[in-house]
Amino acid sequence: MNIVVCLKQVPGTTEVKIDPQTNTLIRQGIENIINPFDTYAIEEGVRLKEKDGGKVTVITMGPSQAEAALRESISLGIDEAILLCDNAFRGADTWATAFTLSCAVKKLQQYDLIICGRQTIDGDTGQVGPELAEMLDIPFIAYVGQIEEIKDGYLRVRRMVEEGHEILETTLPAVITVAKEINVPRLPSLRGIMKSKSAKIDTWGIRELGVEESMVGLPGSSTQVIKIFFPQRVHQAEMLEGNPEKQVDTLIDRLKSAGLC
Amino acid sequence: MDYFLDEQQKTIRDLARKIAEERILPVRAELDEKEEFPWDIVKDLADADMFRVFVPEEYEGLNGGCLELCLVVEELSRVCSGVAVTYAASALGCMILMEYGTDEQKQKFLPDIAAGKKLSAFAITEPTAGSDASNIKTTAEKVEGGYLLNGTKQFITNGGEAEIYTVIALTDKTRGARGASAIIVEKDTPGFTFGKKEKKLGIRASATRELVFKNCLVPEENLLGKPGLGFIQAMRLFDRSRPGIGAQAVGLAQGALEAATDYARERVQFNQPLITIPVVQNMLADMAIQVEAARALVYAAARYVDSGAKNVTEESAMAKVFASDAAMKVTVDAVQICGGSGYMRDYPVEKMMRDAKILQIYEGTNQILRNAIAINLRKRKARTA
């Protein structure tokens, strides 16, 4: 079984500050981590390999610093890591990211299962996984909470939905995104860390992927971030007077007049 | 302070800290309260290769020495000293094997200990042999097919939980301590049973039990080194393991210092945080000095052991005595700074204070070790006089 895990390196905080002058994220002094949702993808990939054998390859697109995330994944049991790094990839939206990842997966040639985290904690879109499946023209299942069975060309999973779960079957290859219910990610091992320090990491750019600059990065993106800003906070509170019955009546009137009920 | 640790030592320390904070911290109060043996954490430590740290490379270890072991013990003890001693006792249990065992013996036992599949334990203490360690009564009579063990070992850390025990017993009872030998006994050997689990003041996550031998036949190939050298092997073992107890003390004191500092920053009395009050500042500063001085001495002693020095009795005794006395004082002061809250089980410092006391008692009481240091002072003076 050849398993591919896609991950993203993200700032290790959900309280990123924005530079009001440039409208960009202030990344200084913030430690980068593997997107927490992707740690479940790594763990599941490694568990499947430990159970049934095979190979797990991790791919990330990002700046050269993202190599640290790849080395960390190797310390957790990943076999091979590929960094998609090229100036041309800068400014990619989810579409261009998924396209670039799909080119890398195609270049690998052999893949049975592609595992992604359900979303990132910085972009929060949850789009890259399904887009990747579309571009590879293979089945996709989101929010997988358990892999029930996997064998040659066949996968059965438990998918988390709001009020319970669904059991889905699909052919392989396929893309799944995993929810945190699927496992408890392990801590690295000392031997894993030592191996990761000397592991060879391949870097692929547009030349290796054989794509045009216009298809990736900002030029290949359907969307552009024009501006990032904090919404203005307006505090308006009104205290309702009278006994509880009167307060409830007043509240209902207000909600009605505001068209909210 | 920078102790100039190398890359691998830093990696070991950082991962031990990560395990302590992510896996031990959330359950330490519960482990203490329920006096529960931390099997889940032992598995985490095993998965992270922590039991490989003190084992030679050829037996699937990572070839670390006394200092590497100290770094792990310190980090674990910073969060829970009960877990730290469980880990350290497994190292203690196989140290005579590593030092005096044959290649065959090491191949048989060490890889499983390195993988954390099996814990080990060391057994010398008996009801009649505490500080008077040579007064052991357990016998290992040479019979056809091996040694027949009879007797009782007391207060054995990891007792009942470990699979591999190094037991000091008399193979020649006419010669007293000079007739003692170190023998490996595996759990489930017929005639080998355990007494009740002791209820302790502190380090309550760790297991302490009696080992009871009644006509327990152990194969001859389980003897470590030559017969009659068991007591000397044990004394040499403690010389090399005592910095580990020092490290346990440093970690514990560090944890208490951090907890007291956090509390002093948040707690407001007389309209000001405690940490701005000079008397509290002085207490915290004294605690910090004790911790750092203890750490420096422990690391220096550990490095001295790793240098291959022949006689490390004094240095390792100093490290153990100084660090454990510091841990006792620092934890008592941590409770004092945290006041009424510190006395309550909702805060971690009362546990730390309870955990500290044993450090002045086991692996040689601080009084016995001071004797050993003084004997060396006398001997040196006598040589130069």
Interface residues (C-beta under 8 A of the other chain):
Chain A: R186 L187 P188 S189 L190 R191 G192 I193 M194
Chain B: Q8 T11 I12 L15 K18 I19 E22 R23 D44 D47 A48 D49 M50 R52 V53 L62
